[in-house]
Amino acid sequence: MTVFGDGEAAVYADQFEIYHGNANPELARKIAHWIGGEPGRAEVFAFANENIFVRILDNVREKDVFLVQPTSRPVNQSIMELLIMIDAFKRASAGRITAVVPYYAYGRSDKKDQPRVPITARLVADMITVAGADRMLTMDLHQGQIQGFFNIPVDELTAVHLLSRYFLDRKLQDCVVVTDLGFAKRARQFAELLDAPLAIVEKRRHGNMDRAEVINVIGEVRGRRVIIVDDEIDTAGTLIEITRALEKAGVNEIYACATHGVLSDPALERISNSSIREVVITDTIPLAPERHIPKIKVLSVAPLIGEAIKRIHRGESVGALFSSEAQFAQEMLLWEDGSGRPFGVAHDPEDGVPSGTPATAGA
């Protein structure tokens, strides 16, 4: 995507480009449309021997490149595509390469909690850095300290404001937010935005299985509507255990939300057969049309990532994006529903006018 300067000094060149691999091309297109253009052109495919080949089809010399590639299923292939694309851009003399990784795989392997196990989250961070990335842009890491695994600047966005705005617009009464200890800090922010109390679920994980036993619910939930908040939903085993514990505690209705909808089998079946009224996730990980079920609502994080990309390119504060997040979250929901601003036109929150011109990829 080529965007020309609007009076503010760009960090590298007056142009920046958005590219993507095969992990989530639809999200990359949405991000490009939000800013006002199309993604750049690149070939990314695997030979018959499973070796990945990358060729950049545009001139990116000295340009500010943003590579959108969540490390989602197939995880290892997505990681290799990301690393090889970064190397290709580096050898094509890109001015700066920002790895935009909305979902960071291996985030759970962030510490040695058993004898003789790796810290894979650190290994992946090292690989991204060594490949040649200059910056990292991501969303809702499993633990915030993963930022420290990188020796390059990391901007971590959060979907908490977007998700909370969705439930605010639902105008649910007498709500309580429920989470586990690992996500308690962001869940507290979620609860404050909803003006609702926070309850904590105490759980214990057995071995390395994707399931946890809920021991206790700390907080008053009886007779109330509950919104379960977490960073990701994988097999939904833990989510169902929390749901059962809340049912025993006598709640009225149960909703759930998470930034990342991994939804490994049998997650969809478990959610369909549960008493959960609705599960709200974002599109950091693509959800194939055949896997959509009535209980799942998908919100787009494209506007949030798009605004962050513009700020990084201009050398502006990304943190300032969250100072007016309540209003911006409403704009994101309107854009996703098609009832807000015209598709593909992004407005600068400071002056209310389009912040970029429609783009053409490459040169």
Order of alpha helices (4+ residues) and beta strands (2+ residues): beta-alpha-beta-beta-beta-alpha-beta-alpha-beta-beta-alpha-beta-alpha-beta-beta-beta-alpha-beta-alpha-beta-beta-alpha-alpha
